[in-house]
Amino acid sequence: MGAEEVLDEVATADNLEALLRKCAHNLPGDSKPDLQTWGGPAATELMSRLRGSPLEAEASRIFERFFREGDEDQVRLAQSSANPAVVDVAAIEAALARTELSAETHGQVRSALARALAAQPSKLAVRHRALASQLGGQALIGALIVADHAWFLGHVAEVLGADATDACNRLWYGLQALHRAEGERLRLELDGMRAALGDAYAQGLVETIDGEAETLRDRDGAIRWPTVALVPSRSRP
């Protein structure tokens, strides 16, 4: 069965898992012929068709099972296809505890966990702080800014790194999770930390936020860190 046959079949609650398993089985991999590398694009198209329907929630439950007990390809599909805003964080963490998965897959799963926490900052816990410095963890920076705000401000160079260019790149990942008001507040805070961070370092971070100003305006919303803070912050909303 090729991509066309998967996508031509009408997805239902009864056949959705079978369709996703076929996509996983046909992800690119060592020694696989080109005819067996269509799984990723097919899954992306399938999930696009399911968006907003009851089957989208069913797909999330399937991906969670893949994280917990699926084979390597099923975990790889889950990390790339699960909706980070709704997938169960505990299921992703269960995949990280699976010693039979390869180091490469663990890196992909860490990235999925970081994206899920960025989309669900209320799920962030102290144990997740270390994830930001690990392979695939840069997507977590947005969650740290939102849900661990006071700690982030006290550890900016530790989280973003000492190199100014790398710090700007890592902050950019974090900005993808912020609302406009949050970006504006963070800019003011970082601008006021020039003495502690160094003028050039802080200027680079401020310019990175300025560079995303138009994108941030498209994500309007209230500042979340007073309400979902992991560690209580004294900053006023």
MISEMAR-727631 format. One record per residue (C-alpha): residue number from 1; residue in three letters; x, y, z. Coordinates in steps of 0.5 Angstrom, whole numbers, plus 500, padded with zeros to 3 digits. Layout:
# residues N
+-----+-----+-----+-----+-----+
|   n | res |   x |   y |   z |
+-----+-----+-----+-----+-----+
| NUM | ala |   X |   Y |   Z |
...
+-----+-----+-----+-----+-----+
***
This chain:
# residues 237
+-----+-----+-----+-----+-----+
|   n | res |   x |   y |   z |
+-----+-----+-----+-----+-----+
|   1 | met | 500 | 500 | 500 |
|   2 | gly | 503 | 507 | 498 |
|   3 | ala | 501 | 514 | 500 |
|   4 | glu | 496 | 515 | 495 |
|   5 | glu | 492 | 509 | 498 |
|   6 | val | 493 | 511 | 505 |
|   7 | leu | 490 | 518 | 503 |
|   8 | asp | 485 | 515 | 499 |
|   9 | glu | 482 | 511 | 504 |
|  10 | val | 477 | 515 | 509 |
|  11 | ala | 480 | 515 | 516 |
|  12 | thr | 475 | 513 | 521 |
|  13 | ala | 476 | 511 | 528 |
|  14 | asp | 476 | 504 | 526 |
|  15 | asn | 482 | 505 | 521 |
|  16 | leu | 486 | 511 | 524 |
|  17 | glu | 491 | 507 | 528 |
|  18 | ala | 492 | 502 | 522 |
|  19 | leu | 493 | 508 | 517 |
|  20 | leu | 498 | 511 | 522 |
|  21 | arg | 502 | 505 | 523 |
|  22 | lys | 503 | 504 | 515 |
|  23 | cys | 505 | 511 | 515 |
|  24 | ala | 510 | 510 | 521 |
|  25 | his | 513 | 503 | 517 |
|  26 | asn | 514 | 507 | 511 |
|  27 | leu | 519 | 513 | 514 |
|  28 | pro | 526 | 514 | 511 |
|  29 | gly | 531 | 509 | 514 |
|  30 | asp | 537 | 505 | 513 |
|  31 | ser | 537 | 500 | 507 |
|  32 | lys | 529 | 502 | 506 |
|  33 | pro | 528 | 503 | 498 |
|  34 | asp | 525 | 510 | 496 |
|  35 | leu | 518 | 507 | 495 |
|  36 | gln | 518 | 506 | 503 |
|  37 | thr | 520 | 513 | 505 |
|  38 | trp | 513 | 516 | 504 |
|  39 | gly | 510 | 516 | 511 |
|  40 | gly | 512 | 523 | 514 |
|  41 | pro | 509 | 527 | 508 |
|  42 | ala | 503 | 522 | 508 |
|  43 | ala | 502 | 523 | 516 |
|  44 | thr | 502 | 530 | 515 |
|  45 | glu | 497 | 531 | 510 |
|  46 | leu | 493 | 526 | 514 |
|  47 | met | 493 | 530 | 520 |
|  48 | ser | 492 | 536 | 516 |
|  49 | arg | 485 | 533 | 514 |
|  50 | leu | 483 | 531 | 521 |
|  51 | arg | 485 | 538 | 524 |
|  52 | gly | 479 | 540 | 528 |
|  53 | ser | 475 | 534 | 528 |
|  54 | pro | 474 | 528 | 533 |
|  55 | leu | 479 | 524 | 530 |
|  56 | glu | 484 | 529 | 531 |
|  57 | ala | 484 | 527 | 539 |
|  58 | glu | 484 | 520 | 537 |
|  59 | ala | 490 | 521 | 533 |
|  60 | ser | 493 | 524 | 539 |
|  61 | arg | 491 | 518 | 544 |
|  62 | ile | 494 | 513 | 538 |
|  63 | phe | 501 | 517 | 538 |
|  64 | glu | 501 | 517 | 546 |
|  65 | arg | 501 | 509 | 545 |
|  66 | phe | 506 | 510 | 540 |
|  67 | phe | 511 | 514 | 545 |
|  68 | arg | 509 | 509 | 551 |
|  69 | glu | 510 | 502 | 547 |
|  70 | gly | 511 | 503 | 539 |
|  71 | asp | 517 | 501 | 535 |
|  72 | glu | 522 | 506 | 533 |
|  73 | asp | 519 | 508 | 527 |
|  74 | gln | 512 | 509 | 531 |
|  75 | val | 516 | 513 | 536 |
|  76 | arg | 519 | 517 | 530 |
|  77 | leu | 512 | 519 | 527 |
|  78 | ala | 509 | 521 | 534 |
|  79 | gln | 514 | 526 | 535 |
|  80 | ser | 514 | 529 | 529 |
|  81 | ser | 506 | 529 | 528 |
|  82 | ala | 503 | 529 | 535 |
|  83 | asn | 500 | 536 | 536 |
|  84 | pro | 504 | 539 | 542 |
|  85 | ala | 498 | 543 | 544 |
|  86 | val | 494 | 537 | 546 |
|  87 | val | 499 | 531 | 547 |
|  88 | asp | 500 | 528 | 554 |
|  89 | val | 507 | 530 | 556 |
|  90 | ala | 507 | 524 | 561 |
|  91 | ala | 507 | 520 | 554 |
|  92 | ile | 513 | 523 | 551 |
|  93 | glu | 517 | 523 | 558 |
|  94 | ala | 515 | 515 | 558 |
|  95 | ala | 519 | 515 | 551 |
|  96 | leu | 525 | 518 | 554 |
|  97 | ala | 525 | 512 | 559 |
|  98 | arg | 525 | 507 | 554 |
|  99 | thr | 532 | 504 | 554 |
| 100 | glu | 531 | 500 | 547 |
| 101 | leu | 530 | 507 | 543 |
| 102 | ser | 536 | 509 | 540 |
| 103 | ala | 540 | 516 | 542 |
| 104 | glu | 538 | 519 | 535 |
| 105 | thr | 530 | 518 | 537 |
| 106 | his | 531 | 520 | 544 |
| 107 | gly | 534 | 527 | 541 |
| 108 | gln | 528 | 527 | 537 |
| 109 | val | 523 | 525 | 543 |
| 110 | arg | 527 | 531 | 547 |
| 111 | ser | 525 | 536 | 542 |
| 112 | ala | 518 | 533 | 542 |
| 113 | leu | 517 | 534 | 549 |
| 114 | ala | 520 | 541 | 549 |
| 115 | arg | 515 | 543 | 544 |
| 116 | ala | 509 | 540 | 548 |
| 117 | leu | 512 | 544 | 554 |
| 118 | ala | 512 | 550 | 550 |
| 119 | ala | 505 | 549 | 548 |
| 120 | gln | 503 | 547 | 555 |
| 121 | pro | 507 | 551 | 560 |
| 122 | ser | 502 | 549 | 566 |
| 123 | lys | 505 | 542 | 565 |
| 124 | leu | 513 | 545 | 566 |
| 125 | ala | 516 | 542 | 572 |
| 126 | val | 523 | 544 | 576 |
| 127 | arg | 526 | 537 | 573 |
| 128 | his | 525 | 540 | 566 |
| 129 | arg | 530 | 546 | 567 |
| 130 | ala | 536 | 541 | 565 |
| 131 | leu | 532 | 539 | 558 |
| 132 | ala | 533 | 546 | 555 |
| 133 | ser | 541 | 545 | 555 |
| 134 | gln | 540 | 538 | 552 |
| 135 | leu | 540 | 536 | 544 |
| 136 | gly | 533 | 538 | 542 |
| 137 | gly | 531 | 542 | 548 |
| 138 | gln | 531 | 549 | 545 |
| 139 | ala | 524 | 549 | 544 |
| 140 | leu | 523 | 549 | 551 |
| 141 | ile | 526 | 556 | 552 |
| 142 | gly | 519 | 559 | 551 |
| 143 | ala | 516 | 555 | 556 |
| 144 | leu | 521 | 557 | 561 |
| 145 | ile | 520 | 564 | 560 |
| 146 | val | 512 | 563 | 561 |
| 147 | ala | 512 | 558 | 566 |
| 148 | asp | 519 | 559 | 570 |
| 149 | his | 520 | 566 | 569 |
| 150 | ala | 523 | 569 | 575 |
| 151 | trp | 528 | 563 | 574 |
| 152 | phe | 529 | 564 | 567 |
| 153 | leu | 531 | 572 | 568 |
| 154 | gly | 536 | 570 | 574 |
| 155 | his | 539 | 565 | 569 |
| 156 | val | 539 | 568 | 562 |
| 157 | ala | 546 | 566 | 560 |
| 158 | glu | 546 | 559 | 563 |
| 159 | val | 539 | 558 | 559 |
| 160 | leu | 541 | 561 | 552 |
| 161 | gly | 549 | 560 | 553 |
| 162 | ala | 555 | 565 | 553 |
| 163 | asp | 556 | 566 | 546 |
| 164 | ala | 552 | 572 | 544 |
| 165 | thr | 550 | 569 | 537 |
| 166 | asp | 548 | 562 | 540 |
| 167 | ala | 544 | 566 | 545 |
| 168 | cys | 540 | 570 | 540 |
| 169 | asn | 538 | 564 | 536 |
| 170 | arg | 536 | 560 | 542 |
| 171 | leu | 532 | 566 | 544 |
| 172 | trp | 528 | 566 | 537 |
| 173 | tyr | 526 | 559 | 539 |
| 174 | gly | 523 | 561 | 545 |
| 175 | leu | 519 | 567 | 542 |
| 176 | gln | 515 | 562 | 538 |
| 177 | ala | 511 | 561 | 544 |
| 178 | leu | 510 | 568 | 546 |
| 179 | his | 504 | 572 | 546 |
| 180 | arg | 505 | 580 | 543 |
| 181 | ala | 505 | 582 | 550 |
| 182 | glu | 510 | 577 | 553 |
| 183 | gly | 515 | 579 | 548 |
| 184 | glu | 514 | 586 | 549 |
| 185 | arg | 515 | 585 | 557 |
| 186 | leu | 521 | 581 | 556 |
| 187 | arg | 524 | 586 | 551 |
| 188 | leu | 524 | 591 | 557 |
| 189 | glu | 526 | 586 | 562 |
| 190 | leu | 532 | 584 | 558 |
| 191 | asp | 534 | 591 | 556 |
| 192 | gly | 534 | 593 | 563 |
| 193 | met | 539 | 587 | 565 |
| 194 | arg | 545 | 590 | 561 |
| 195 | ala | 549 | 591 | 567 |
| 196 | ala | 549 | 584 | 569 |
| 197 | leu | 549 | 581 | 562 |
| 198 | gly | 553 | 585 | 558 |
| 199 | asp | 551 | 591 | 553 |
| 200 | ala | 553 | 587 | 547 |
| 201 | tyr | 549 | 581 | 549 |
| 202 | ala | 543 | 584 | 552 |
| 203 | gln | 543 | 588 | 545 |
| 204 | gly | 543 | 582 | 541 |
| 205 | leu | 537 | 579 | 545 |
| 206 | val | 533 | 586 | 544 |
| 207 | glu | 534 | 586 | 537 |
| 208 | thr | 532 | 579 | 536 |
| 209 | ile | 525 | 580 | 540 |
| 210 | asp | 525 | 587 | 535 |
| 211 | gly | 526 | 582 | 529 |
| 212 | glu | 520 | 578 | 531 |
| 213 | ala | 515 | 584 | 532 |
| 214 | glu | 511 | 583 | 527 |
| 215 | thr | 510 | 575 | 528 |
| 216 | leu | 509 | 577 | 535 |
| 217 | arg | 503 | 582 | 534 |
| 218 | asp | 499 | 576 | 530 |
| 219 | arg | 499 | 572 | 537 |
| 220 | asp | 495 | 577 | 541 |
| 221 | gly | 494 | 575 | 549 |
| 222 | ala | 495 | 577 | 556 |
| 223 | ile | 502 | 576 | 560 |
| 224 | arg | 501 | 568 | 562 |
| 225 | trp | 507 | 568 | 567 |
| 226 | pro | 503 | 571 | 573 |
| 227 | thr | 498 | 565 | 573 |
| 228 | val | 502 | 559 | 570 |
| 229 | ala | 508 | 561 | 574 |
| 230 | leu | 512 | 555 | 576 |
| 231 | val | 516 | 559 | 581 |
| 232 | pro | 512 | 565 | 584 |
| 233 | ser | 514 | 571 | 581 |
| 234 | arg | 514 | 578 | 583 |
| 235 | ser | 513 | 581 | 576 |
| 236 | arg | 507 | 585 | 576 |
| 237 | pro | 502 | 583 | 570 |
+-----+-----+-----+-----+-----+
***
